[in-house]
Amino acid sequence: MADKKLKIQFIGPAHPFRGGLAAIMQTMARHYLREGHDVELKTFTVQYPEFLFPGKSQYTDAPAPEDLRIERCIHTANPLNWIRQGLRIKRERPDMVILKYWTPFMAPCFGTIARLARRNGHTKFICQIDNVEPHEPHFFDRWFNHWFLGAVDGFVYMSEQVHRELAAYSTAPALFSPHPMFENYGEKIDRTEACRALRLDPEKRYALFFGLIRDYKGLDLLLEAWRMLRQKGEMKAYKLVVAGEFYTDKAPYLKQINTPELKDSVILHDRFIPDEEVKNFFSATDFLVLPYKSATQSGVTQIAYKFNLPVIVTHVGGLAEIVPHEKAGLVCAPKVEEIASAIERISHAETLSNLRQGMADESKRFTWEEMCRRLLEVWCQSCHEA
């Protein structure tokens, strides 16, 4: 059934919205286009009301992709819009609608659209799900999750933690596919060139913390571990590059950075990093540290795989499923002492060399072909169960 030409619609972030979620949706759309399917992306007129958005901007300055049909038509905070779009999709009768779900904030909108559109008896809603229970919970999360997840015909999940949480809300078909590597950040460049682009001294060595900064991502643990190492006289050859926009109060982090042990050892890029600059950070540094306190999976690990950059992750959520210990990186507990120990160990040249080889082997698992195939497989299962 999946061999025929399908009418596929996506609902979720896409241009002009910035970030990894939009990149994922657009990459999957391109894959299905190459396979000959009829593909359209429906994105937001309003993604988050401005007073709810923690960053500086939701939008990219990059030009719209010419190869994709993207329509801005969904207002996540307007119930009348949800009804209009649900009835519209009901009339349009796509074979499959693929939704990206990462926060219960989207549940009232997505759930209403899905419940109305599925009344045509034809369209199946398939969800690529990042999270069930959010990292920063609210009292309404369970109600919202029930409304949306109960309206979905099938799921592709990217960690076993999400699969376990999903079981409390839905018995629809669900298949695993790991987060693919990103394709929109270019290729690795010469280290000296990358250092110059970032105004770093190529004679020094660098570690990296990368991504939007939220409290659950554990930057405070990393800074304390780095302070501990510096206090012991270790990691003298290294500086820590912190690159990402703060989505939380940055004052406590700046207070840590401005201590005597850290102020000359931490380089802060306090901003959203656009796609064209990502390669500089992953080409100039020796390893990545993701000291998360909680997680399901992380798209940043897949950027590391793309650039063959060894990574330290904490043993939370599905991170250890993606980064096998002592093969593609090091896994440790989200504790200051263990993070410090892992940093000291990974900085050795032999360890880095071995992990780079392991990452090259592991990266073969993370393909867009596999993700898109699994989405079609779940769609087929949902059709047979109807």
C-alpha positions in Angstrom: 0.0 0.0 0.0 2.9 2.4 0.8 4.3 1.9 -2.7 1.6 4.0 -4.3 1.9 7.8 -4.6 0.5 9.3 -1.4 -0.9 12.6 -0.6 1.0 13.6 2.5 0.6 16.7 4.6 2.8 17.9 7.5 1.6 20.0 10.4 4.3 21.6 12.5 7.2 24.1 12.4 8.6 25.0 9.0 9.9 28.2 7.3 9.9 31.0 8.4 10.2 29.4 11.8 13.7 28.7 12.9 15.4 25.8 14.7 15.9 22.0 14.6 12.2 21.1 14.5 11.6 23.1 11.3 14.7 21.5 9.8 13.4 18.0 10.7 10.0 18.6 9.1 11.5 20.1 5.9 14.0 17.3 5.6 11.3 14.6 5.8 9.2 16.4 3.3 12.1 16.5 0.8 12.6 12.8 1.3 9.0 12.0 0.5 9.2 14.3 -2.5 12.1 12.4 -3.9 10.1 9.3 -3.6 7.4 10.8 -5.8 4.7 11.6 -3.2 2.5 14.7 -3.2 3.8 16.7 -0.2 2.6 19.9 1.5 3.6 21.5 4.8 1.1 23.4 6.9 2.9 25.6 9.4 1.9 28.4 11.8 0.7 31.9 11.4 1.3 32.0 15.1 3.4 29.3 16.8 3.7 30.8 20.3 2.1 34.1 21.3 5.0 36.4 21.9 4.4 36.7 25.6 4.8 32.9 25.9 8.0 32.6 23.8 11.2 32.7 26.0 13.6 33.6 23.2 14.3 36.7 21.2 12.8 35.6 17.9 10.9 32.7 16.5 11.9 33.4 12.9 14.8 32.8 10.6 16.2 35.4 8.2 17.0 32.7 5.6 15.0 32.8 2.4 12.1 30.4 2.0 13.0 27.0 0.4 12.0 27.0 -3.2 11.5 23.2 -3.5 8.8 22.9 -0.8 5.1 23.9 -0.6 4.7 25.6 2.7 1.6 27.3 3.8 1.2 29.4 6.9 -2.3 28.7 8.0 -2.5 27.3 11.6 -2.9 29.6 14.7 -2.1 27.6 17.8 -4.0 29.8 20.1 -7.2 30.4 18.1 -9.9 27.6 18.4 -11.9 28.9 15.5 -8.8 28.4 13.3 -8.4 24.9 14.6 -12.0 24.1 13.5 -11.5 25.7 10.1 -8.3 23.8 9.4 -9.6 20.5 10.7 -12.7 20.8 8.4 -10.4 21.9 5.5 -8.1 18.8 5.9 -11.2 16.7 6.1 -12.3 18.0 2.7 -8.7 17.7 1.2 -8.5 14.0 2.2 -4.7 13.5 2.4 -3.7 9.9 2.9 -1.4 10.8 5.8 -0.9 13.8 8.0 2.5 13.8 9.9 2.6 15.9 13.0 5.6 16.8 15.1 4.8 16.8 18.8 7.2 18.2 21.4 5.0 20.1 24.0 1.5 19.8 25.4 1.0 23.4 24.4 0.3 22.2 20.9 -2.2 19.5 22.0 -5.5 21.5 22.0 -4.7 22.8 18.4 -3.4 19.5 17.0 -6.0 17.3 18.8 -8.9 19.4 17.5 -7.6 19.4 13.9 -7.0 15.6 14.0 -10.4 14.8 15.5 -12.3 16.8 12.9 -10.2 15.7 9.9 -10.3 12.0 10.7 -14.1 12.1 10.3 -13.6 11.7 6.6 -12.9 8.0 7.3 -9.8 8.2 5.1 -7.0 10.4 6.5 -4.6 8.9 9.1 -2.7 11.1 11.5 0.8 9.8 12.3 2.9 11.5 15.0 6.7 11.8 15.2 6.9 12.3 18.9 9.7 13.9 20.8 8.2 14.1 24.2 5.1 12.9 26.1 5.8 14.4 29.5 7.5 17.8 29.1 10.8 18.7 30.8 9.1 21.7 32.5 5.7 20.3 33.6 2.4 22.2 34.1 -0.8 21.1 35.8 -2.7 20.8 32.5 -0.2 18.5 30.7 -2.1 15.2 31.2 -5.4 16.6 30.1 -3.8 18.1 27.0 -1.9 14.9 26.2 -5.1 12.8 26.4 -6.8 15.2 24.0 -4.1 15.0 21.3 -2.6 11.5 21.8 -6.0 9.9 21.8 -6.7 11.4 18.3 -3.6 9.9 16.7 -3.5 6.8 14.5 0.1 5.9 15.0 3.4 7.0 16.4 7.1 6.9 15.7 9.1 7.5 18.9 12.8 8.1 19.3 13.5 6.8 22.9 12.2 4.0 25.0 11.3 6.5 27.8 8.8 8.2 25.4 7.4 4.8 24.4 6.8 3.9 28.1 5.1 7.3 28.7 3.0 7.0 25.6 1.5 3.7 26.7 -0.5 5.6 29.4 -2.3 7.6 26.7 -2.7 5.5 23.5 -2.8 1.9 22.2 -2.2 3.0 18.6 0.6 1.4 16.7 4.0 2.7 17.7 7.5 2.0 16.2 11.0 3.1 17.2 13.3 5.0 14.9 16.3 7.0 16.3 16.7 10.7 15.6 18.4 11.0 12.2 21.5 13.1 11.6 20.8 16.7 10.5 21.5 17.6 6.8 21.1 21.3 7.0 24.3 22.4 8.8 26.9 21.8 6.0 30.1 19.8 6.3 33.0 19.8 8.7 35.6 22.5 7.9 39.3 22.9 8.7 39.7 23.5 12.4 41.9 26.6 12.0 39.3 28.1 9.7 36.6 27.4 12.2 38.6 28.9 15.0 39.2 32.1 13.1 35.4 32.4 12.3 34.7 32.2 16.0 37.7 34.4 16.9 39.3 31.6 18.9 43.0 31.0 19.2 43.8 27.8 17.0 46.7 27.1 19.4 44.3 26.3 22.2 41.9 23.4 22.7 38.1 23.8 23.2 35.2 21.8 24.7 31.6 22.7 23.7 28.2 23.1 25.3 25.6 23.7 22.5 21.9 24.4 22.2 19.1 26.5 23.7 19.8 26.9 27.4 17.1 25.7 29.8 17.5 24.7 33.4 17.0 20.9 32.7 20.0 20.9 30.4 22.4 21.1 33.3 24.7 23.9 32.2 25.1 24.8 35.9 26.5 21.2 36.6 28.9 21.6 33.7 30.2 25.0 34.9 30.7 23.6 38.4 32.5 20.6 37.0 34.7 22.9 34.9 35.4 25.1 37.9 36.4 21.9 39.9 38.8 20.8 37.2 40.4 24.2 36.9 40.8 24.5 40.6 42.7 21.2 40.6 45.0 22.5 37.9 43.5 20.2 35.2 42.3 21.1 31.7 44.8 24.0 31.5 45.0 23.6 27.7 41.2 23.8 27.3 38.6 26.5 27.3 34.8 25.8 27.4 32.7 27.3 24.6 29.0 27.8 25.6 26.9 28.5 22.5 23.1 29.0 22.7 20.3 31.4 23.6 19.1 31.5 27.1 15.5 30.3 27.5 15.7 30.8 31.3 17.1 33.4 33.7 20.7 33.8 32.8 21.8 35.7 35.9 22.7 32.5 37.9 24.8 31.2 35.0 26.6 34.5 34.5 27.4 34.5 38.2 29.0 31.1 37.9 31.0 32.2 34.8 32.3 35.3 36.4 34.0 33.5 39.3 37.8 33.7 39.4 38.2 30.1 38.2 36.0 30.4 35.2 35.9 34.0 33.9 39.0 33.5 31.7 38.1 29.9 30.8 34.6 30.1 29.5 33.7 31.7 26.2 30.0 32.5 26.0 28.0 32.9 22.7 24.7 34.1 24.2 22.6 33.9 21.1 20.7 31.6 18.8 23.2 30.0 16.5 21.9 30.1 12.8 22.3 27.1 10.6 25.3 28.4 8.6 27.4 29.0 11.8 26.8 25.6 13.4 29.7 24.0 11.5 32.2 26.4 13.0 31.4 25.3 16.6 31.5 21.6 15.8 34.7 21.9 13.7 36.7 24.1 16.2 36.0 22.0 19.3 37.4 18.6 20.5 34.3 17.2 22.2 30.7 18.1 23.2 29.2 17.9 26.8 25.5 17.4 27.3 25.1 17.3 31.1 21.3 17.1 31.0 19.3 16.5 34.3 16.4 15.1 32.3 15.9 14.2 28.7 14.1 11.9 26.2 16.6 12.4 23.3 18.6 15.3 22.0 18.9 16.6 18.5 22.3 18.0 19.5 23.7 14.5 19.7 22.8 14.1 16.0 24.7 17.2 15.1 27.7 15.7 16.9 27.4 12.6 14.9 27.2 14.6 11.7 30.5 16.3 12.5 32.1 13.3 14.2 32.5 15.1 17.5 32.8 12.8 20.5 30.2 13.6 23.2 29.6 13.2 26.9 26.0 12.6 27.8 24.3 11.9 31.1 22.4 8.7 31.9 18.9 10.2 31.6 16.1 9.4 29.2 17.2 7.9 25.9 20.6 9.6 25.6 22.6 6.4 26.4 20.6 4.6 23.7 22.0 7.1 21.1 25.5 7.5 22.5 26.8 4.0 23.5 29.3 4.3 26.4 32.9 4.1 25.4 32.0 3.6 21.7 30.6 6.9 20.5 31.1 8.9 23.7 31.1 8.6 27.5 28.0 8.3 29.6 27.9 9.4 33.2 25.5 10.3 36.0 24.2 13.9 36.1 26.5 14.7 39.0 29.3 17.3 39.1 32.0 14.9 40.1 31.1 12.3 37.4 30.9 15.0 34.7 34.3 16.3 35.7 35.8 12.8 35.6 34.3 12.2 32.1 35.7 15.5 30.8 39.2 14.7 32.1 39.0 11.3 30.5 37.6 12.3 27.1 40.2 15.0 26.7 43.0 12.5 26.1 44.1 12.2 22.5 43.8 8.4 22.4 40.3 8.5 23.8 39.2 11.1 21.3 40.6 9.1 18.4 38.9 5.9 19.5 35.6 7.6 20.0 35.7 9.3 16.6 36.0 5.9 15.0 33.2 4.6 17.1 31.0 7.5 16.1 31.7 6.9 12.4 30.4 3.3 12.8 27.4 4.3 14.9 26.3 7.1 12.6 25.1 4.5 10.0 22.1 3.9 12.2 20.8 7.5 11.9 19.2 7.9 8.5 16.2 9.9 7.2 15.4 6.9 5.0 14.8 4.8 8.1 12.7 7.4 9.8 10.5 8.0 6.8 10.2 4.3 6.2 9.0 3.8 9.8 6.4 6.6 9.4 5.0 4.8 6.3 5.1 1.5 8.1 3.0 2.9 11.0 0.6 4.4 8.5 0.2 1.0 6.8 -0.5 -0.6 10.2 -3.1 2.0 11.1 -4.9 1.4 7.7 -5.0 -2.3 8.4 -6.5 -1.7 11.8 -9.2 0.6 10.6 
